[in-house]
C-alpha cells in the first residue's frame, strides 16, 4: 500500500507539503488528476502517478499546463472532482483556459494548485500568482504548513463545488518542500457518478454567453467573499494597538518574530488563509482602533494594496507599512531575520540581527550535466561545426546547463518553447546561422506551434531536438515520445520524427550524439543545407543514462582511462567539461589529467575526441568503483 | 556533553552536502526520529538540481519554532557532509553552534579543471573553529565502509549527531525512524553505520 493511502486512524505522517496536498485531495474524493511536472510542484503529480491505480484515481502527465487544466476541468464539469497542479509559470501557459474557466465554472469541485517559487530556486522568474486569482475572479487559499495544505485542499474542493468555480490553492516552495507532521483523515470509498448535462448556453462561451457569465461571476465573487469573511482560515491572534497582516509561510516568520522581539501583547496578527475574494469586513474590524499595521508577505504588495483600499473605504487613517521604506523586501523569500528587521523598524523596537560570519571566496559548485550525458556530446559536436558565430537559442530542461563554461552553448531563453520561435525571429534579422536547442519533453510542451510557424514562414534555422527519452530535469516523468518503461522498450505513442515529418519538414536527420564522428558529419551536411531557406531538424537521440539505468538496470561494462601518452593539451577539459575529468599536480612534474572511475559512465565520447583515452573492462568481481 | 532541559528546547539543524550524498535521507531520518519522540518538528528541502552535482541544503527545526527555514546566524547544529561545504555554510552558524563535518572532500568540477583551488584541510577547519563553539571532524566514509558500504556515510553522520545527545531522542525512536526511511534489506548495514557514528559522537 502506498504510504499516502494509510487509513485515517489518528496517526500522523511526516509529509512534504506536496504530499499533504495529495492526501487532502484523496480525502476529498478526487478522482481525476492531470499535470505537467515543474519544481516545486512535481511531487504532487508524481505521488498521484504512484498511487492512482490503487486509489481509483485517473492520473495523467499532460503535455503542458494548459492541457492539464482543460482535461481536468472536463472531469469537474462532468461531476468528477479533479485537480491540476503546476509551477507558477505553468499558470502563464494555462492562463487562457484559467481566465474563461472562471466564467464557465464546474459542477464538481476542481482545485488548481499553483506553486510559486520566491527566490527562483528552480525557475526563470518569481512572479506572484495571487494576482492571477484576482484577475480571473477565482477564490484562493494560501496554506502556511503541510498540515494546513492538507486541510485547505479539502476545503478548496468544497468551496469550488459550492460556488461552481475552480479554487486556487496557492503555495510557495517553502510549503511544497517543507516536511511536517500531517494528521490523516478518513478516505472516502464511494465513487462519484459522472454525468454530463447538455447546456450549451452556459457551457459554450460565445459573446452572448460570456456577457451573461461575466455578470454571474461578479455576483459569485460577492457570495464567495461572504464565505471568506466567515472562514476559519482568516484568523486573528494576539492583541494590542499594533497589527500585522500576513499569509502563507510569512505567517510562520511573523509568529517567531513577534515572540523573539517581545511584542506579544502589543501586536495582534491577522492571518489570511482564504485570502481572495478579500475579506474586507474581517480586515476592517481588524484595523479598527489600531495605530499602525504592517503587512508581511513575500513578493508583491498584494495584501498591502487591498488593505489600503479597505482602510480608505472606511475612512481609516491607520498607518500602513509593507514593501516601501526598507521594511519588507519585495524580491526573494523572507526568513525570520528579514521579518524581524522589518517588524522592529516599523514599530520602533530594538533588534540586533545575528552576527553573520564572513567566509573567503570558495570554489563554486554549480550544477553540471552528469558524466555520460548525451547533451554534452551534442553540444560539443554542434560547437565544432557551427562555432562561435552561430546564435544558439535554447530552452528549459537539464540541457539549459549547457549555458555554463566550458560548453557555453546557450544565447537566449525566456520560457518553455521559446527556442524555436525566437530562432525564427533571429533568422529574419541576423545574417548568422541560427541553431536552436529544445528537449523532447519541452518540444511536446511548447515547441510544436513554434515549429509549425517556422515551417510556414521558411525560417532558415536548424532545430536540434535533444531527445533523451524522458522529462529528466524534474525527475524522469514520461512524455508522449517515451520508449523506455519499467516493462522494457516500447513503441512511442508519438514519434518525434514522425511529427516533424508530418509538419512537412524534409531536411531531417536522427543521430546518436554519442557517435561523435557520424554526428559531426551529419551536422556538416545540415550546415550546407542551411544555405537554402527552410527549417532543418536534427534529432539527437540517446537516453538519459540515469533514466536508462533505472528503467533497464543496465550494468556498465567499461570505464575510460587517460593513457601515459597524454600530451596535456587539455582539450578534454576545455571542450567537453565532463565532471569525471580531474586535472592534477598543475605546474609539477606529476601534472596529469585523470578520469575518476567512480564518476565515469563509460559513454566513450572522450575516447572519440582524444586518442590518449582508452577503455578498460570492469571485472566482474570488484568493478572499477 | 550537553543534555536537553525539561521542556523541548528549540534546536535548528542545518544540513549541507553535495547532490548524491544522501543528505535529504539524513534530514528525513532526524525528522522521523523527532516525530516518533513526539517533538514538534519541521523539515525543509530544496529539490530540483540535486542530481546534477550541485550543493544541496536542507534543515530540521525541532521544538517550539514556527519558521521552517534557518536564517543566517541561526543554526544551532551544522551537519556538513563535505569540508568545503562546511565552510560555505559558516554564515548559517553562530558562536554557540556545534559543527559535525565529514572530512572527505568531493572535489568540485571547477577545481578538477583548474579554475579554482580547493582550500586545505587546515584552512577550512581553522576558519570554522575560530567562530563556533565546537567542531567534530568525522571520516564518515570510513565509518560507513566499516559498516559495509560507503553509501551509508549519511546515516553514520546522523549517528554522530545522535551520539552527541543534543536531541533527547531515544534509541527506539532512532531505530523506528531508520526502518521507516530505508528499505528493510538495508536496515542492518545502516544501523551498524549509525551505531559507529553514535560511538564517535558520544566520545567527542
Interface residues (C-beta under 8 A of the other chain):
Chain A: X12 X14 X16 X39 X40 X42 X43 X121 X122 X145 X173 X174 X177 X178 X179 X180 X181 X249 X251 X252 X253 X255 X256 X333 X335 X336 X337 X338 X353 X354 X355 X356 X357 X358 X359 X360 X362 X363 X364 X365 X366 X367 X368 X369 X370 X398 X401 X406 X473 X474 X546 X573 X574 X577 X579 X581 X582 X583 X586
Chain B: X18 X19 X28 X31 X32 X35 X40 X41 X42 X43 X44 X45 X46 X47 X48 X49 X51 X52 X53 X54 X55 X65 X66 X67 X68 X69 X70 X71 X72 X73 X74 X84 X85 X87 X88 X90 X91 X93 X94 X95 X107 X108 X109 X110 X111 X112 X113 X114 X115 X116 X117 X118 X119 X127 X131
